[in-house]
Amino acid sequence: MDQQQQHILYDEVTVNGCKTPLTLSTDGILRWHDHNNSLRCLSVDREVLGVSITGQHSLIIRSFVETERSCFGCYGGNLARKSLVFEASEEDSLRNMYHKIHGYIQSLGRPTKLFIFVNPFGGRKSASKVFTDDVKPILEDANIQYTLQETKYQLHAKEVSHNLDLAKYDGILCVSGDGILVEVVNGLLEREDWQAAVKIPIGAIPAGTGNGMIKSLLESVGQPCTPAHAMLAVIRGHKRSLDVATIWQGDARFFSVLMLAWGLIADIDIESEQYRWMGSARMDFYGLQRILRLRKYNGCISFVPAPGYEDVGEPTSVVVEPLKTQHCGYPGPKLDSGSSRWRKINGPFIGIWLQNVSWGSEGALAAPDAKFDDGYLDLIVMRDCPKLRLLSLMSEMSDGRYVKSPHVLYTKVKAVILEPGSRAGESSNEGIIDSDGEVLARGKGTYKCHLTSLMRYDKLQIVVDQGLATLFTPV
């Protein structure tokens, strides 16, 4: 009797000509026996995409299961779409099974309507194919309605997100690299209803060069960075908050969710654009060039350290210029510079890197200790390093070991003031400040390309807000 009370559903079905009970228990597990009388199980939350009726007696359960797995519910290998057909003895029984399973799926709070951006120009221009081959079939299996928008130019996704009727959707999906997700966050934060807008969850499907955000999300739970695993994270509808850093200079402001770089990493990221046809290999190719002809930059970085990191750098005092209030949108973070204990580090620098999430790209574990919503940025500073050692450090970025080097300073901060200068020994040449893969500011004598900068190559202020945006997450 107790066992029966745990069942949401208990009915007789036929599978491949063999009769078996089909049960759905209160823990969300579907159970039945196959033709060998072996017990089969599916987790509705983790593995079932959708359910439908075909004909008068057939119930179809569409699932997304691991082709190889070491234990039930542990993801790590390839995912495959599978359809299971259960034959009911009569129509009333069929409809009862459908309503019980469908009702349980609905109780999970999954998205039913999505707005989807596809960036056909990002990375190796594979996003359209990823959508057709990997995203669309899963949406159909899960009975999710969607509106598709291909981005046509830089900041198109920001414009659309700024004006989108969010009441029509349960989430926004970005089939691209990291750039479209960044545009969406900026568009949402510039809306008049930004407080409600930032609660809409955003999903990312890896289809670009970097894919740092979705890599960070999936790697945090031991899952591979594939479109299939990323889609399952969206389908399941789980959400988590994401820190957002506000970067401002005078009237100009930018909301960053990934990283800010100045020096070596920024030069590699932006100047390697000329080799974009090489795909992700462009980073390694151009990175080698930059190390062999190493640049250093004069400048200064001031910061408010996180608790436990107060002894990094030298004490200093700063004046934080207020962020000018916009007509609408998020007004910006609040920071009392008078009560904050600022520290500073003077250059010259090989490079400075601020990370909001752990992976800078699929191949670079930039900040092993970074968290999505701890309210801090991870600061990586490199002032001096022999070229041969620097080459090995670049290879150690793949697993994050590079931060253990005595040539690397790794700390956590709440706020930053970056004052960039010229190249050491080359006062006529300055550098590039890169935020989330785009040129934020560019000084004189840098690589000439079509990318425009939002800010001047001058003092920037950065403050992070804890959990300001929302993401779809695997768990």
C-alpha angles and dihedrals in degrees: 000000000000090000090051091050089058091060123096087182133021119168142141116252138168120237118184090341095310124110119229140155114260112207135182112196128201090258089065098252121139113209135186140141125253128219090280089055089247116148113249124195139189127185107223092205098046105029114016116091101178148326133228143168124240124184120342101304111019125103115191120201113193113205142178109216139172112258089207124017135159097216139007113286096004112125123205110117136055122316121221132191113236133178121209121199121208120186117214124209094230141006096254090054091049093053093045091054091047094050094046094050095039090048091053091050090051091051089061092072095237121170115263099180125038135181108218129201118198118190106205093183102052126105110338090346091257100130096098091053092046089053094049097043104033111017109036097053091052092048089053093048090051093046091238118159116215146180114220124212123179111205113238103188144001112299092013091122090050091054093048093047091050092058102029119126095237093185088077095060142057094206149344122248124202116202097190143067119295095288099080093048089053091050091050093052091049091048093050094048092053094056123105088236093047093138091063095033096060090057092067107100120241124208130198129208114194107246104129142065102274111025090175097150098052091040089055092048097048096039090053088068097035097258125137119250100252133134089244095056091042091052092049089054089056095043093053090056099217114153139202135179124253129207116238125202119212113213116192142174118175108309094345121093137170132189113223126195102169119032151319121218136183125179125009100006094044092048091051094045097048105028092049087067087096087067096046090127087071092065116213090344088076089077094057093042096050093036089063090052092050094050093049089051095035121192128202126198132212117225146095137257123203123188148169105238124222117245109287094029099073095118095062114109128349128303115263142160124232140179114228111212109225120251106247113240114249124217090251140357135053108343094215137250125309120231127171101214091185095062096037119096105229126199130189143202123201125213168218091157135189087204149329123214129186115193129191095181131031102250120058089189137343089280102039124072091193100169113022093184097047118125129199096232111015093113094242140097121224111236120206117188128183118183104163137007135152112253096242091050090046090055091055091045090056090056090048090060088081091075102020096250091126092078089068091064118110086229091063127072112204121185143140125249141182099203136013138195112197119196107186122198141183127293112282107262092007108077092171092062126067135177148250129260111208124194121184092342097308133099108263096171135356128193130207121294096027130131112297114228142138093270114109125209126234097204141031121263090256141092114336128192122210128185125171125221117208116242097345098147132042131232137189104243135191094241 
